[in-house]
Structures are given as C-alpha cells and as structure tokens.
Amino acid sequence: VRSSGPGGQNVNKVNTKVELRVDLKVADWLPEDVKERLRQQQANRINKDGELVLQMQEYRNQGRNRQAAFDKLKDVVSVASVAPKVRKMRTGLSKEAKERRLKEKKRRHELKESRRKKFDMDF
C-alpha cells in the first residue's frame, strides 16, 4: 500500500505503508479479559470482522513502518492488559464517625447554653 506525505517521487513509486491486522477472535495468545478491554479501548480501530487494524506510514521505508506497527501493537496490548482499579463507593458515615459528630454537637450545645443568661421567672 502506498503511503501519503513527504518523500517526493519515492511516495509515488514505493509501497511503504504497513497495515497490521490482528483477528481478536482467533488470537489465543491473548486472555479474554484483555481482548474485551481491547475491544472497548480500541473500538475505532476494530472493523466489522473483529480485526484490530493498525496502520503505519510514519517512515519512508517499509521495514521501519513494520517495526513501528509491531511496537504500537505491543503498546496497545500492554495498556489493555492492566486491569482497571476497583473503585469503592462510599456508603455513608461509620458508626464511630456518627458518634463523634453527635458528641461534638452535644458539647457545642452545652457550651453555648452555658453562655446564656439565666432569667428567674418567679414573680
């Protein structure tokens, strides 16, 4: 496949573009969870047949483009092989935190109450 971009006459004469296709359905060297993450993360690079398609036309010779395509595949797979961190949802205050809060409220109440003037209502 001919690549576009700089290269002068070389662009018109030489096939330097590389297209690397990995069929995820038959790629038994990848664990299923990694394949699933690849499908999610690289959805725009997966065609209708379930193939991951990487195209490289960065360099002016095919050998360097081929190596760049394999490096890109290695990077994509290594990113997908890292399992996402399980995030814990906060379910509310603990019993200790509720107790501390109520004790502090009671202490503040008593402090403020002690500052009030006491009126004797007996006539």
Backbone torsions as a table, in degrees:
resi	resn	phi	psi	omega
1	VAL	NA	136.1	-180.0
2	ARG	-84.0	138.6	179.6
3	SER	-96.6	161.9	178.6
4	SER	-100.3	175.2	175.4
5	GLY	103.3	-163.7	-174.9
6	PRO	-68.4	155.6	177.9
7	GLY	148.0	-3.9	177.5
8	GLY	62.2	-136.8	179.9
9	GLN	-64.4	-26.3	-178.5
10	ASN	-57.1	-36.4	-179.2
11	VAL	-62.0	-37.7	-176.6
12	ASN	-79.7	-18.1	-173.2
13	LYS	-104.5	-33.1	-167.3
14	VAL	-114.1	138.5	175.8
15	ASN	-87.7	102.5	-176.9
16	THR	-113.1	-16.1	-178.7
17	LYS	-69.3	141.4	-179.4
18	VAL	-121.1	136.6	176.3
19	GLU	-124.4	114.1	-178.3
20	LEU	-102.0	124.1	-179.7
21	ARG	-118.2	129.1	177.7
22	VAL	-122.7	117.0	177.5
23	ASP	-80.9	109.7	-175.1
24	LEU	-69.7	-22.7	-179.6
25	LYS	-70.2	-33.8	-176.9
26	VAL	-107.9	5.7	179.1
27	ALA	-79.6	84.5	-176.9
28	ASP	-75.9	-7.4	178.0
29	TRP	-82.1	-5.3	177.2
30	LEU	-109.0	132.5	174.7
31	PRO	-65.1	155.2	-176.2
32	GLU	-61.3	-39.8	-178.6
33	ASP	-66.4	-34.6	177.3
34	VAL	-68.8	-40.0	177.8
35	LYS	-61.2	-41.6	-179.1
36	GLU	-65.1	-43.2	177.4
37	ARG	-65.1	-35.8	175.9
38	LEU	-62.1	-42.8	179.5
39	ARG	-61.7	-36.2	-180.0
40	GLN	-76.6	-46.1	-174.0
41	GLN	-75.2	-33.0	-175.1
42	GLN	-114.9	37.9	-176.2
43	ALA	-58.9	-34.2	-178.7
44	ASN	-75.2	-12.6	178.8
45	ARG	-102.9	0.8	-179.2
46	ILE	-103.8	128.0	-177.9
47	ASN	-87.8	-176.7	-176.3
48	LYS	-64.7	-25.8	-179.9
49	ASP	-82.6	0.2	179.2
50	GLY	83.0	21.5	179.4
51	GLU	-98.7	135.5	172.4
52	LEU	-83.9	119.9	-175.3
53	VAL	-112.9	120.2	176.1
54	LEU	-115.8	127.3	179.4
55	GLN	-113.8	136.0	177.4
56	MET	-130.6	128.6	174.5
57	GLN	-142.8	30.9	-174.3
58	GLU	-72.8	-36.8	-174.4
59	TYR	-106.1	168.0	-176.0
60	ARG	-90.3	-2.2	173.2
61	ASN	-128.9	153.6	-171.3
62	GLN	-69.0	-33.6	-178.9
63	GLY	-61.4	-45.8	179.3
64	ARG	-68.2	-36.5	176.9
65	ASN	-65.9	-38.1	178.3
66	ARG	-63.5	-45.9	178.9
67	GLN	-63.4	-39.6	178.5
68	ALA	-64.0	-36.7	178.8
69	ALA	-66.0	-42.4	178.3
70	PHE	-67.0	-37.6	176.9
71	ASP	-63.5	-41.2	178.6
72	LYS	-63.9	-41.2	177.2
73	LEU	-61.4	-43.2	179.3
74	LYS	-61.2	-42.7	178.9
75	ASP	-64.1	-44.4	-178.4
76	VAL	-62.8	-43.2	-179.3
77	VAL	-69.1	-38.9	-179.7
78	SER	-66.2	-35.7	176.6
79	VAL	-66.8	-41.0	-178.4
80	ALA	-73.9	-21.4	-177.2
81	SER	-78.7	-14.0	177.7
82	VAL	-82.2	118.9	-179.6
83	ALA	-70.5	138.6	179.8
84	PRO	-66.4	147.0	-179.9
85	LYS	-68.4	135.6	178.5
86	VAL	-80.1	118.0	-178.6
87	ARG	-92.1	134.3	179.2
88	LYS	-92.3	136.7	176.6
89	MET	-88.5	138.3	177.8
90	ARG	-76.3	127.2	-175.4
91	THR	-100.2	-5.0	179.5
92	GLY	136.2	-174.5	-178.9
93	LEU	-78.8	146.9	176.3
94	SER	-76.1	166.8	179.7
95	LYS	-62.1	-39.6	-179.4
96	GLU	-64.0	-41.8	-179.7
97	ALA	-65.5	-39.9	177.5
98	LYS	-63.4	-43.0	179.6
99	GLU	-62.2	-45.1	179.1
100	ARG	-60.2	-42.6	-179.8
101	ARG	-61.8	-46.8	-178.8
102	LEU	-66.1	-38.9	177.5
103	LYS	-62.6	-43.3	179.4
104	GLU	-64.3	-39.8	177.7
105	LYS	-63.1	-42.8	-179.4
106	LYS	-64.7	-41.6	179.8
107	ARG	-63.5	-43.8	179.1
108	ARG	-64.6	-39.5	178.8
109	HIS	-60.3	-47.3	-178.6
110	GLU	-65.6	-38.1	179.3
111	LEU	-64.0	-46.3	-179.3
112	LYS	-68.1	-37.3	179.5
113	GLU	-65.4	-35.2	-179.7
114	SER	-69.1	-21.2	179.4
115	ARG	-81.1	-17.1	-177.9
116	ARG	-70.2	150.8	175.6
117	LYS	-81.0	138.2	179.4
118	LYS	-93.6	123.5	177.9
119	PHE	-102.3	135.4	175.7
120	ASP	-91.9	117.4	-174.5
121	MET	-92.3	7.5	177.9
122	ASP	-80.4	127.2	178.2
123	PHE	-107.8	NA	NA
